[in-house]
Amino acid sequence: MIGKPGCHLCDDARAVIERVAREEGVEWEELNMLDDPELVARYAEQIPVTLVDGRQHDYWRVDENRLRKALSAPPRCA
């Protein structure tokens, strides 16, 4: 997940991602976009941004069912 401190949508997304990741047995990480000017330039209007296997999956709100489906799908080739 890409987010920033003080973002209420990020807080909501984090709760969903933490729960789904725990239940699905997958690891996840959160990046603070303020630590990387490239992330700010790319995603400033879309946070939080959810990535699955390095690809943008969602932004603003995380749909729990959609995230579960993406995590259970085989990885896509680049």
KEGUVEX-650635 format. One record per residue (C-alpha): x, y, z; residue number from 1; residue in three letters. Coordinates in pm, 1 decimal, always signed. Each point is the difference from the previous one (the first is absolute). Example, Ala and Ser with C-alpha at 12.3 -4.5 7.8 and 13.67 -1.06 7.14 Angstrom:
<recs>
((+1230.0,-450.0,+780.0),1,ALA),
((+137.0,+344.0,-66.0),2,SER),
</recs>
This chain:
<recs>
((+0.0,+0.0,+0.0),1,MET),
((+118.2,+350.0,-77.3),2,ILE),
((-134.2,+265.3,+234.2),3,GLY),
((+97.7,+283.8,+226.4),4,LYS),
((-37.9,+94.0,+366.4),5,PRO),
((-324.4,+167.7,+101.7),6,GLY),
((-198.9,-147.4,-290.2),7,CYS),
((-333.1,-138.1,+125.1),8,HIS),
((-51.7,-202.5,-318.6),9,LEU),
((+343.3,-153.9,+59.8),10,CYS),
((-107.2,-97.9,+351.5),11,ASP),
((-313.4,-169.2,-139.0),12,ASP),
((+195.1,-177.0,-275.8),13,ALA),
((+270.4,-113.3,+244.0),14,ARG),
((-260.8,-168.4,+221.9),15,ALA),
((-144.4,-194.8,-294.6),16,VAL),
((+342.3,-95.4,-136.8),17,ILE),
((+127.8,-111.3,+341.5),18,GLU),
((-303.6,-220.6,+55.1),19,ARG),
((-0.7,-154.9,-347.8),20,VAL),
((+377.4,-54.1,-3.2),21,ALA),
((-11.3,-168.1,+340.5),22,ARG),
((-290.0,-226.5,-101.0),23,GLU),
((+157.6,-86.6,-336.3),24,GLU),
((+345.7,-52.2,+150.6),25,GLY),
((+175.7,+257.2,-217.5),26,VAL),
((+249.3,+269.5,+89.8),27,GLU),
((-49.8,+362.4,-90.7),28,TRP),
((+178.6,+328.5,+44.0),29,GLU),
((-94.5,+364.2,+19.3),30,GLU),
((+197.6,+273.9,-169.7),31,LEU),
((-21.4,+361.9,+109.2),32,ASN),
((-27.3,+197.5,-321.0),33,MET),
((+154.3,+303.7,+171.5),34,LEU),
((+330.7,-191.4,+15.6),35,ASP),
((+19.4,-27.4,-379.7),36,ASP),
((-60.5,+294.0,-238.0),37,PRO),
((-68.8,-243.5,-285.0),38,GLU),
((-287.4,-155.8,+195.0),39,LEU),
((-138.9,+346.9,+72.3),40,VAL),
((+16.1,+93.2,-368.5),41,ALA),
((-163.9,-323.7,-108.8),42,ARG),
((-264.4,-59.9,+268.6),43,TYR),
((-67.3,+328.3,+182.1),44,ALA),
((-366.6,+11.6,-103.4),45,GLU),
((-69.1,-371.8,+47.5),46,GLN),
((+111.7,-92.1,+351.1),47,ILE),
((-28.5,-245.1,+143.4),48,PRO),
((+116.9,-210.8,-290.7),49,VAL),
((-8.2,-377.1,+29.5),50,THR),
((+247.0,-204.1,-201.0),51,LEU),
((-17.8,-376.4,-50.6),52,VAL),
((+310.2,-168.2,-140.4),53,ASP),
((+142.6,+343.0,-83.7),54,GLY),
((-299.7,+108.2,-207.8),55,ARG),
((-254.5,+262.2,+95.8),56,GLN),
((-308.0,-177.7,+125.7),57,HIS),
((-215.7,+271.9,+155.4),58,ASP),
((+1.7,+351.7,+135.3),59,TYR),
((-196.2,+207.2,+252.8),60,TRP),
((-204.4,-288.4,+138.1),61,ARG),
((+88.5,-367.8,+31.4),62,VAL),
((-274.6,-249.1,-82.2),63,ASP),
((+65.1,-300.1,+223.5),64,GLU),
((-148.6,-258.7,-237.7),65,ASN),
((+184.8,+139.7,-300.0),66,ARG),
((+327.5,-2.9,+195.0),67,LEU),
((-53.1,-361.7,+109.3),68,ARG),
((-65.0,-101.0,-361.1),69,LYS),
((+316.6,+178.3,-119.1),70,ALA),
((+210.7,-164.4,+269.9),71,LEU),
((-126.5,-346.8,-87.4),72,SER),
((+53.4,+40.5,-375.8),73,ALA),
((+319.5,-135.2,-156.3),74,PRO),
((+264.9,+273.1,-52.9),75,PRO),
((-16.2,+166.2,-339.6),76,ARG),
((+305.8,+5.8,-220.8),77,CYS),
((+149.9,+340.9,-68.4),78,ALA),
</recs>
